[in-house]
Amino acid sequence: MKCLIIEDEYNAFNYLQSMLQRVVPQVEIMGHEDSVEGAVNWLAKNSHPDVVFMDIQLSDGKSFEIFQHVQVNAPIIFTTAYDQYAVNAFKYNSVDYLLKPIHQDDLAAAIEKFERQQFSFDQGMADRLKSLMEPARKKNRCLVKKARHYEYIDVKDIAFVHSEDGITFLYTFDKARHAYSKPVEKLMEVLDEEQFYQISRAQIINVDAIAKVHPHLNQRMKVEPLAGLAGVDLVVTRLKAKGFREWLDR
């Protein structure tokens, strides 16, 4: 059995790899990627494995983004720390899962299911799985600390979000900057995707804050914000560029 492991936590990768070698001694691990971009590049350049073990939350986004950029010609066994309700829901779509922390019996059962059945995984399946992970409601406010007290910021007042040295900053239309406690990826999960777009691992942009968009180096794009909102370079990564253009053209 040949497999690809897509997992951004190194300890989790080592744990899964060693467990796989115990359960399936003849397993061949063809590769390990820790990001959406890395997985897309690997799948585009290599023969696809018999099965892919895929974490849902990766270092630069959700693994569902992989299917927007490359066709995956292999069954997927998801590894996830999401709640049991959501996990059980997509079990019925003939795609198995391993709930973290992974137990050896669960891994053995998933592999047995893989060996018994012929799977197919297409973009429609990816969209259904993605819809199960969408939060029930979108965020309206962000709580920020100011000296010895707390204030809240209306989400609609956020022009863009930028992470620097591990700190998330909210830049508002009134040209203020506020430190925020949650990382960019977690914040994006609860923002309105019609209004906000995560252009890179470290940045989110509000469509109302965009003045112009320019081509940039290496197939990237540079966002020019409205006058007075400059302060950091807002650059759309190459992997995000196509989706960003489609988002702008809605």
C-alpha positions as CSV (number, residue, x, y, z in Angstrom):
1,M,0.0,0.0,0.0
2,K,1.4,3.3,-1.1
3,C,0.3,6.4,0.7
4,L,0.8,10.2,1.0
5,I,0.5,11.9,4.4
6,I,-0.6,15.5,4.4
7,E,-0.1,16.8,8.0
8,D,1.3,20.1,9.3
9,E,2.1,18.9,12.8
10,Y,5.5,17.1,12.8
11,N,4.8,15.0,15.9
12,A,1.4,14.0,14.5
13,F,3.1,12.9,11.2
14,N,5.7,10.8,13.1
15,Y,3.0,9.2,15.2
16,L,0.8,8.3,12.2
17,Q,3.8,7.1,10.3
18,S,5.0,4.7,13.0
19,M,1.4,3.5,13.6
20,L,1.0,2.8,9.9
21,Q,4.2,0.8,9.9
22,R,2.8,-1.4,12.7
23,V,-0.6,-1.9,11.2
24,V,0.6,-2.3,7.6
25,P,4.2,-3.5,7.6
26,Q,4.4,-3.3,3.8
27,V,3.3,0.3,3.7
28,E,5.3,2.7,1.5
29,I,5.0,6.3,2.5
30,M,5.6,8.1,-0.8
31,G,5.7,11.6,0.7
32,H,4.8,14.0,3.5
33,E,3.5,17.6,2.9
34,D,2.5,20.1,5.6
35,S,0.7,22.7,3.5
36,V,-1.9,23.2,0.8
37,E,0.7,24.6,-1.6
38,G,3.1,21.7,-0.9
39,A,0.4,19.1,-1.4
40,V,-0.8,20.7,-4.6
41,N,2.8,20.7,-6.0
42,W,3.4,17.1,-4.9
43,L,0.2,15.8,-6.5
44,A,0.8,17.7,-9.7
45,K,4.3,16.2,-10.1
46,N,4.0,12.6,-8.8
47,S,2.1,9.5,-9.5
48,H,-0.8,9.4,-7.0
49,P,-0.7,6.9,-4.1
50,D,-3.2,4.2,-3.2
51,V,-4.5,6.4,-0.4
52,V,-4.0,9.8,1.1
53,F,-4.1,10.6,4.8
54,M,-5.1,14.2,5.0
55,D,-5.4,16.5,7.9
56,I,-8.1,19.1,7.5
57,Q,-6.3,22.1,9.1
58,L,-2.9,22.7,7.4
59,S,-0.3,25.4,7.9
60,D,-1.7,27.6,5.1
61,G,-5.4,26.8,5.0
62,K,-7.9,24.0,4.9
63,S,-7.0,20.9,2.9
64,F,-10.3,21.3,0.9
65,E,-8.4,24.0,-1.0
66,I,-6.2,21.3,-2.5
67,F,-9.1,20.0,-4.7
68,Q,-9.6,23.5,-6.2
69,H,-6.1,23.3,-7.7
70,V,-5.4,19.7,-8.6
71,Q,-7.4,16.5,-9.2
72,V,-6.8,13.9,-6.5
73,N,-6.9,10.4,-8.0
74,A,-6.9,8.5,-4.7
75,P,-9.2,7.8,-1.8
76,I,-8.9,10.1,1.2
77,I,-8.8,9.2,4.9
78,F,-9.2,12.4,6.8
79,T,-7.5,13.0,10.1
80,T,-9.2,15.7,12.1
81,A,-9.7,17.1,15.6
82,Y,-13.1,18.5,14.7
83,D,-16.1,17.6,16.8
84,Q,-17.7,14.2,16.6
85,Y,-21.0,15.5,15.1
86,A,-19.4,16.9,12.0
87,V,-17.0,14.0,11.6
88,N,-19.9,11.5,11.8
89,A,-21.9,13.5,9.2
90,F,-19.3,13.0,6.5
91,K,-18.7,9.4,7.4
92,Y,-21.7,8.6,5.3
93,N,-20.1,10.0,2.2
94,S,-17.9,6.9,1.9
95,V,-14.8,8.8,3.0
96,D,-13.4,7.5,6.2
97,Y,-11.8,9.6,9.0
98,L,-9.5,9.3,12.0
99,L,-10.4,11.4,14.9
100,K,-7.3,12.8,16.8
101,P,-5.8,11.5,18.9
102,I,-5.6,8.5,16.5
103,H,-6.0,5.0,18.0
104,Q,-4.5,2.0,16.4
105,D,-7.8,0.1,16.2
106,D,-9.4,3.0,14.3
107,L,-6.5,3.1,11.9
108,A,-6.7,-0.6,11.3
109,A,-10.5,-0.3,10.7
110,A,-10.0,2.6,8.2
111,I,-7.4,0.6,6.3
112,E,-9.7,-2.5,6.2
113,K,-12.5,-0.3,4.8
114,F,-10.1,1.1,2.2
115,E,-9.1,-2.4,1.1
116,R,-12.7,-3.7,1.0
117,Q,-14.1,-0.9,-1.1
118,Q,-13.5,1.1,-4.2
119,F,-13.6,4.8,-3.4
120,S,-14.1,7.8,-5.7
121,F,-13.4,11.4,-4.6
122,D,-14.5,14.3,-6.7
123,Q,-15.0,18.1,-6.3
124,G,-18.6,17.5,-5.4
125,M,-17.6,15.4,-2.5
126,A,-15.1,18.1,-1.4
127,D,-17.8,20.7,-1.5
128,R,-20.1,18.6,0.6
129,L,-17.4,18.0,3.2
130,K,-16.5,21.7,3.2
131,S,-20.1,22.7,3.8
132,L,-20.2,20.5,6.9
133,M,-17.3,22.4,8.4
134,E,-18.8,25.9,7.9
135,P,-19.6,27.6,11.2
136,A,-23.2,28.0,12.0
137,R,-23.0,31.8,12.3
138,K,-20.6,34.5,11.3
139,K,-18.7,36.8,13.7
140,N,-20.0,40.3,14.3
141,R,-17.4,41.7,16.9
142,C,-13.8,41.2,17.9
143,L,-12.7,41.8,21.5
144,V,-9.4,43.7,21.8
145,K,-7.4,44.7,24.9
146,K,-6.5,48.4,25.4
147,A,-4.1,49.0,28.3
148,R,-6.1,48.0,31.4
149,H,-9.5,47.5,29.7
150,Y,-11.2,45.8,26.8
151,E,-13.0,47.2,23.8
152,Y,-14.8,45.6,20.9
153,I,-14.5,46.3,17.2
154,D,-17.3,45.7,14.7
155,V,-16.2,43.3,12.1
156,K,-17.5,45.6,9.4
157,D,-15.0,48.2,10.5
158,I,-12.0,45.9,9.8
159,A,-10.2,46.9,6.6
160,F,-7.6,44.2,6.7
161,V,-5.9,41.7,9.1
162,H,-2.1,41.2,9.2
163,S,0.0,38.8,11.3
164,E,3.5,39.8,12.3
165,D,5.9,38.0,14.7
166,G,3.1,35.7,15.8
167,I,0.7,38.6,16.7
168,T,-2.5,39.3,14.8
169,F,-3.3,42.9,14.1
170,L,-6.7,44.3,13.0
171,Y,-6.4,47.4,10.9
172,T,-9.6,49.4,10.8
173,F,-11.0,52.0,8.4
174,D,-10.3,54.8,10.9
175,K,-6.5,54.0,10.4
176,A,-6.1,52.4,13.8
177,R,-4.3,49.1,14.6
178,H,-5.5,46.7,17.3
179,A,-3.7,43.5,18.6
180,Y,-6.1,40.5,18.6
181,S,-5.7,37.2,20.5
182,K,-6.6,34.7,17.7
183,P,-4.5,33.7,14.7
184,V,-5.5,34.7,11.2
185,E,-6.7,31.3,10.2
186,K,-9.0,30.9,13.2
187,L,-10.4,34.4,12.6
188,M,-11.1,33.7,8.9
189,E,-13.2,30.7,9.9
190,V,-15.8,32.9,11.4
191,L,-15.7,35.9,9.0
192,D,-18.2,36.4,6.1
193,E,-16.5,34.9,3.0
194,E,-18.4,37.3,0.8
195,Q,-16.8,40.2,2.5
196,F,-13.4,38.9,3.5
197,Y,-10.7,36.9,1.7
198,Q,-7.6,35.3,3.2
199,I,-5.0,36.3,0.6
200,S,-2.1,34.6,2.4
201,R,-1.3,32.7,5.6
202,A,-0.8,36.1,7.4
203,Q,-3.3,38.4,5.8
204,I,-7.1,38.9,5.3
205,I,-8.6,41.7,3.2
206,N,-12.0,43.3,3.3
207,V,-13.4,43.9,-0.2
208,D,-14.5,47.4,0.8
209,A,-10.8,48.2,1.6
210,I,-9.5,47.5,-1.9
211,A,-8.8,50.4,-4.3
212,K,-6.8,48.5,-7.0
213,V,-5.1,45.2,-7.6
214,H,-1.8,44.9,-9.4
215,P,0.1,41.9,-11.0
216,H,3.1,41.1,-8.8
217,L,6.2,38.9,-8.9
218,N,6.0,35.1,-9.4
219,Q,2.3,35.1,-10.4
220,R,1.3,36.9,-7.2
221,M,-0.9,39.9,-6.9
222,K,-0.5,43.1,-4.8
223,V,-3.5,44.8,-3.3
224,E,-3.6,48.6,-3.2
225,P,-5.8,49.6,-0.3
226,L,-7.9,52.8,-0.1
227,A,-6.0,56.0,0.5
228,G,-4.7,56.3,4.0
229,L,-4.9,52.5,4.8
230,A,-1.3,51.7,3.8
231,G,1.0,50.4,6.4
232,V,1.9,46.9,5.3
233,D,2.3,45.3,1.9
234,L,-0.8,43.3,1.0
235,V,0.3,40.5,-1.3
236,V,-1.9,37.6,-2.6
237,T,0.1,34.4,-2.8
238,R,0.4,32.5,-6.1
239,L,-1.8,29.7,-4.8
240,K,-4.5,32.1,-3.7
241,A,-4.4,34.4,-6.8
242,K,-6.9,32.4,-8.9
243,G,-9.5,32.1,-6.1
244,F,-9.0,35.8,-5.2
245,R,-9.8,36.9,-8.8
246,E,-12.9,34.8,-8.8
247,W,-13.9,36.2,-5.4
248,L,-13.5,39.7,-6.7
249,D,-15.6,38.9,-9.8
250,R,-18.7,37.6,-8.0
